[in-house]
Structures are given as C-alpha cells and as structure tokens.
Amino acid sequence: MHMIRRRDCVASVLACGTGSLAWAQFRLEVNGVGLTQMPIAVLPLRGEETAPLKLSAVIDADLARSGRFSAVNGAGQSMDETSRPDIAFWRLKGADALVAGSLTRLSDGRFDLRYRLWDGVSGKDLGGQSYAVEAADLRLAAHRVADAVYEALTRERGVFSTRLAYVTKSGTRYTLWVADADGENARAALASPEPIISPAWSPNGGQLAYVSFESRKPVIYAHDVATGRRRLIANFRGSNSAPAWSPDGRTLAATLSREGGSQIFAIDTSSGEARRLTQSSGIDTEPAYSADGASLYFVSDRGGAPQIYRMPASGGTPERVTFSGSYNISPALSADGRWLAFVSRVSGAFKLHLMELASGSVTALTDTSADESPSFAPNSRLLVYATQIQGREALMSTTLDGQVKARLSGQGGEIREPDWGPFLK
C-alpha cells in the first residue's frame, strides 16, 4: 500500500550551482546561488569541540539555506567574541560580515554560548548575545544565533528557530513529526497504524490539527504539542478532511461531506459547530486562509478541472485565481499577503509554482516532478515542500526565486505533507 498523499487525495476526490555541507549528526545540502548574497564568515566557536554537535556549522547552514548569504572560508583565523577582527584579512577574503564566539561548559552542566557579529569591511562591532542552555537545547540556541545574525543584517526576522511538522510512512506505521526548521531534531508527536494526513499548525504554534483514519474514515483532531493531549474537532457523517486554521485560531476551515458532496465548512474550534461556506455541485477542498483572515482560498473542480478559487472567509461568491494550466492544487498563502504557492500538473509532472497575487504572474520554481504540499516560512521568504529526487522522498526548502534550494534532513520512510510553523513568542 502506498502512503496517501495530498495530491492523490485531491485527485481522487476531484475525480471522484551546487555546494554541500556535511558533518556528524547534521545532513543538509544547499544548491544554487542567489542573485544577491552577502558574503559572511562563520568561524568555529572556541570550545565547541566539547559539544555533541558543531554549532558553527548549524549557524552557517541556516544562513546559507536562507539564500541571503554566501559562505566565506575563514580557515587560519582564530577568534572568539572578545577578539578584534583583522580587517585587512577579511577585506582580502571579501567577507562583508563575520561571526565569532565561544562555548563553555558551566559547573552545573549547562553550556554558555556567546557570539559577536562584526562588519568585515569597517570592523564595526554589530552586537552579540550570550545564552546559558542545557545540552539538549544547544541546537535551538544555534538557530537563535542564526536568527539574530540574519535580522541584524537584513532587518527581517529569521525563521531558523521555528518548527516544521511532517508525516512519514515506514512499513505500516504512520508518524507525525515535529522538527526544527532544518528538518533535524525530529520528535514524534503521534504514531498510528492508520494514515495520518494534512498536519496544520495553529497560529500560536501550540497545536497541530491533522486528519486521522484510525476510525476507518477521515476524522480531524487537534493535538497539543506541549502535552501530547488531543481533542476531536470534526467527526461528522462522511469524510472530514483538509483542516486549515483561521489567523485568530478560532475557526478551522475543513472539507466535509456530511451533506453529500465535499464542500468547505467553517468549524468553531470551541463549540465544534460547523457552517457551510461553499455551495457548488462540484467538489471543493483544500481551504487556506489569507494572512489577514479576510479571504479563503480553496481548490474546486466546478469549472471541470481542479483550479484554485478565492472567496470571502465568511462565504460568498468565489472568483477563480489560477488560469495557467489545467490542474492546480494545494494553495498556500504567504504571511505578507503577496504570494500564493501551489502545485500545478504540467505534462503529467507535479511542480511547485508561485503566483504574485497583485499582478497574477506565475513562476515555476522547480524542475522535479512529484512536488506536493508547499508551505511558507513565517517571514514569507522561503517555502518548504515534499518531493522526490532520484526516486527518493525528500523534504526541500526553496527561496521564492527558486535559485537556492536545500534538501532538509528527514526521518526514514515516505515523507509527506510538511507544514511550516509560526514564529514562537
């Protein structure tokens, strides 16, 4: 039995330059060169050899994956957060910025992580921080350093300390995972012998809605990530699928077949009451809210083939959004309101596309043929999606211009349906 995939579910419902970074405990390949990248050197942290992982490599890979930075080799330079950089050396290297720091084991078993960011041209101190963390939180601390460096240099918020959710199938076992934004440090949130599909983060990052088949039909649950407790959201007659949170967290849009055909409903997350939003003789599925909560995007075959439509979030007359191609599914909206990502079937291949909503212009982002489930990073700068590369399942991230892609670490088995979580408070 093949794992149920989102695009297969939609299809069945609607029909019925290269570089690599590698080190112990960290597997990431970054491919491509961005159009405008800042050269940056991330030096090995003094004392990091005492840690269970190479923190400077995590920071370096985060920045590379963003597409905004290119790595500068600082071999032969030994620095920590107290050192002054050799400006002549770094000018020769072409580094616009450099990161140096240290890691010290404290008497209570924790680690003291310190870093400082320098302007590689002027030698100006751009600030730094220190973190006292447990060994188990070292990777998160490294992601936070990368976030701080990214924000200091781009004036935008970094997403490296956010989380991904995704599903795997290994043998007959389905597992819902919560992982770091680079795919590492995955923790199992739920395991089942029956399919788990369509994980969706709540706006505050505290819950994951998902669809479970353990009742021998699709039922929607909300899972509390911190406690592991879950509650039933939708178990109406027929199928309950494709949950999507409203930005205020009070409503789940979902596809229900309780009144016959598959239509979009709004479900109150407190009372469980469901209100029908679409009224078509076709099949409507895969709802996705706009960032401001005013609009709801969804997939419908009401025009004869699956296309993406938009309507007011409270219901109303839908308008068609996608016109290029005859088969467009899996809408995802960026938090800044500018972009719609979706999967389009082109000559039998499923490819990730990006639409600028203001102009309607569409760009193909990939050259793979089995893309699915795009999801935006909360800063709207990256997309995560699942695909197949050389016959193997892969979690990928890409910049919005498609120039820089990274193959993320993932658990073994068939990998499906990633969803990028929100910023954590």
N, C-alpha and C positions, 0 to 999 in steps of 0.2 A: 504493500500500500504506500503510495506517495503521500507526502505531507500535504495537507490542504494549504493552498497558497491564496493570498488575497486576490490576485488577478484571476486565478482559476475560479474562485468563488464568484467573482463579478461576472466572469464569462459564463459560468453555468447558470447563475441567476438571471442574467440578461438574455440568455438563450432559452432557458427555462428559468620629451627629455626625461630620462629616468635616473633616480638615485634611490638608495635604500639605506635604512637604518636598522641595525640588528644588534641585540645584546641579550644577555641572560635574562630570562623572565620578562622579556618585552619583545613583541613581534609587531613590527609596523613597517610598511613600505610606502614611501611617498613618491609619487610620479608626476612629472611635469614641471614646468617653470611658469610662474605667474608673470603677468605683464609688468607690474611694478612691485618689486620686492625690496625690503630694506635688508642690507647685509648685517647680520648680527653674529657675534661670537658668544657662545655659552660655554664657559670654562668649567672643567671638572671642579666640583666643590672640594675644598680642602677637608679631608677626613671622611669623604663619602664612601671610601672603601670599607668602612666599618658597618655600613648599612646593608640590608638584604637586597637592595636594588640601586642602580646607578641613577640618582636623582637628576643629575645634569642632563642625562640622555632623555629622560621623560620631558623635561622642560624644553630641550632642543626639538624633540619630535612634535610636541604640542605647537610650537611656533611655526615649524615647517609645514605642518598639516593645515594651518590656517591660510596658507597661500600668501601671506603678507610679508614673509621673511625668507631670506636665504642664509644658509649656514656658512660661517667663516671659520676656517680651521685655525685655532689659536695654539697649535702644538708648540711646546717650548716655553710657553708663558705660564708662570705660576702666580696665581693671585687668589686673594680672598676678599671679603667685604671691607677689610681695613686697608687694602693696598691702593696705591695710586697707579692708574694705567700708564704704560709707556706710549704716549700719543704718537710718536714717530713710527713705532712698530705697527700700531693699529691703522694709521693712515696708509702705510705701505700695504697692509693687508686689505684695505678697502672696507673695513668694518665701520658702519655708522653707529653701532651700539655694541656694548658688551656687558655680560652678566657674570659676576664672580661672587663666591660665597663660601660658606663653610658648614660642616655638620659635626656636631659634638655630642657625645653620649653623656647624658646627665647622670648624677648619682642615683636618681630614682628610677632609672631605666628608660626614661624618655630621651628624645633627641632634640637638640637645639639647632634649628635650621635657620641660617642667616644668608641674606643675599644683598647685593647692591648693583644698581644699574648705572652704567656710565655712558656718556656721549663719546663715541670713539673718535670724533673729529676735534671737539673742543676740550675733551677731558672733563666736562662738567659732570658733577655728581647729580644723577637724576632720581636719587632716593633709593630706599631699601626697606626691608622689614625683617623681623625675626619671628619664628614660630617654635613653640615648645610642644612637641607632639609625641604620641605613642608610636611605637614601631608600626602598628597596623595602619596608622594614618599618614605615613611618610609619602605614599603616592599622592594622596589628596593634597598634602602640603606642597608637593612639587607642582601639581596642577594649579594651585593657588598662586605660586610664584609666577608661573607662565601667564596666568590671568592678569596679575599686576603689571608684568612687563608689557604685555600686549596692550593693556589700557593706557599705560604711561606713554607708549609710542604711537598709538593710533587714535587715542581719545575715544575709543569704543570699548564696550565691556567684553571681556574674554569669556569663553564658554568651556574652558578646559576642565573646570571643577563641576560641571553639570553631569547628568547621567543619561544613559541610554537604556531602553527596555527592548528586548527582542525575544523571539521564540525559537527553540530548536526542537527537532525531532531526531532522536537517536534510537534506532531499533523501533520498539513500540512505545517509547516513552517521550512525552512532550514536556518541555520545561520552559517556564517563563523566567528570564534572567533580567537582573538589574546590574548594569556595568558602568564603569567610568566612561567618559566621552571618547576615549581612545579604544574602547572595547575591552580593556583589561579589568582585572579585579571583579569579575562577574560573580554575583551571588544569586543562587536560585531562590526565586520568590514563590514558585509553585511548580509542582510536578504532577503529571497525570498520565494514565494510560490512554486517555481520550484526548482528542485535539484541543489545543488552546490557540486562539487566533485573535487578531485585532487589538493588541495592547494599546492603551491610550492614557497618557499622563494627565492627571488633574492639573489645573492651573497653578496650584501651590506646590506641586511635586510630592504631595503626601499620599496620593492614591493612584492606583492603576486600574482602569476599567479594562475588562477583557471578555472574550466570549469563550465559554467552556461547553464541550459536548458531553460532559460526564452524565447528564440526564438523558443522553441519546438524542438530544436535539440542542440547537444553539440557545444558550442562556447567558445573560450578561450579569457579571459580578463586578463589584468594586473592591479592590484589595488594598488594605492599609500597609504601606511599605514598611513602616517602622515596627508594627506589631505583628504583621502577618495575618491579622484578622481580615475577614471578608464579609461582605453583605450582598444579598441578592438585590439586583436593580431591576431586571426585567425577565420575567418568566411567563409571558403571555402565551396564549394559544398560538401554535405555529412557530415560526422562526423569530429569534431575537438576535440581531447582529449589528456589526459596524458602529460601535459606540464612539461618540465624539463629545468632549466636554465643551460647554459654553465658557467664555473667558471668565465669567464670575463664579463658575463652579456649581451653579445652582441647577443646571439643566444638562441632561445628556440627550443629544440627538442620536437616534438609532433607527435601523431598518427593522420594521415589524411586519409580519404577515398575518396578524391576528384578525384582520378584516378581509382576508382573501389574498390579493396581490401584495407584493413587497413595496411598502411605502415608508416615507420618512415621518417619524413621530418625535415630539419633544417630551422627555420624561423628567418630571420633577424629582431631583435626587433625594429630597426629604420625604415626600409623600408617596412617591412611586407612581403617581398619576401620569397617564400618557395622553398627549393631544396630537391628533393627526395634522401634519403640515402640508403634505403634498396630496393632490387629487388627480391621479392620472390613470389611464388604462394600461400604461406601460409599467415598468419596474424601476423604482427609484432607490438608490442605495449609496453607500459611502459618503455620508454627510461630513462636512468640515466647516467650522465657523471661521469667519473673518476675525482678525485680531480685535476689532472694535466691537464684536458681537452683533453688529447690525445685519450682517448677511450670512446666509448659509449656502455653501456650495455643495453640489451632490452630482452623482452620476445617474443618468436616465437613458433608457432606450426609446423614449417617447417619440423620437424622430426616426426610428427604425434601426439605429445603431447606437452603441454607448457613447455619449458625449457628456461634457461637464456643463452644468447649469448653475445659476445663482438666483436666489430669491430672498426676500426679507426674512430674517430669522424667526419672525412670528408667523410666517406663512405668507402666501400671496402668489402673484403671477410670476413664474420663473422665466428667466431670459437665458438663452444659450450663450456660453462663454467660449467654448472651443469650436473651431471651424476647420483647422488644418488636420487632415487625417480622418479616417472613418471609424476609429476606435480609440477613445481617450478615457482613461480611468484614474482612480487614486489621487484625487485632488489634495494638495497640502498648501496652506497659506503661510506666508512669512509674517512675523510679528510686526514688521514695519509697514505692512499693508501694501507693499509694492509688487510682490511676486506670487505667482501661482505655479507650483511644481506639479507635474502629473506624468503618467506613463502613457505613451502612445504606441499602438501596434503599427509597425512600419514593415511592410513586406514579410509579415509573419514574425518579426522580432519585436520584443517589448523594450522600448528605450525611454530613458528619462528625458523629459523636456521641461523647459522653463518659459513661462509667459510673463512679460511685463504688463501688469494689469492696465496701466494708464494708456499704453499705446497698442496693446494687443499683440505685440511682436513676440514670436515664439522661436526659441533656440533649442536645438538638440544638444544635450550635454555629454552623451556617452557614445561609445562605439561597441558596447556589449549588447546582448540580445535577450537577456532574461531579467531585466531590471524590474523592481517592484518596491512599493511602499516608501516613497520619498517622505522625508520629514525634515523640517528646517531646524537649525540651531536657533536658540532663543535670541541671538543677536542678528539673525537674518543673513548671516554671511556665509554659512555652509549648509550643505544638505547631507543627510545620511540616507542610505538606501541599501537594499539587498540585491544581489545579482549572482551570476555565475561567471567564473573566469576559468577557462581551460577545463570546463566540466565540474569545477568545484564551487561549492557555495561560498559566498564572501559577503562581508559587511564592508561597505565603502563609504567614504565621505568625499565630497567634491566642492570646490569653490563654485560660485554662481556663474563664472565664465567657463567652467569646465576645464580650466587649464591645469589645476593642481588637484590630483586625486590621491587618496590614501586608502590602502587596504588595512582595515582595523582588525585587531585580534578578536577572535570569537570562539565560543565553545564548539566542541566537535559535533558533528551531525549536520542535518539540513538546517540552515539558518534562514529565518524568515522574519518579516514584518518589524523592522526597527522603528522605534518612536523616540525622538529626542526630547528629553525632559526640560522643564523650565529652569530659569535661574533659581538657585536656592537662596533664601533670605539670609 
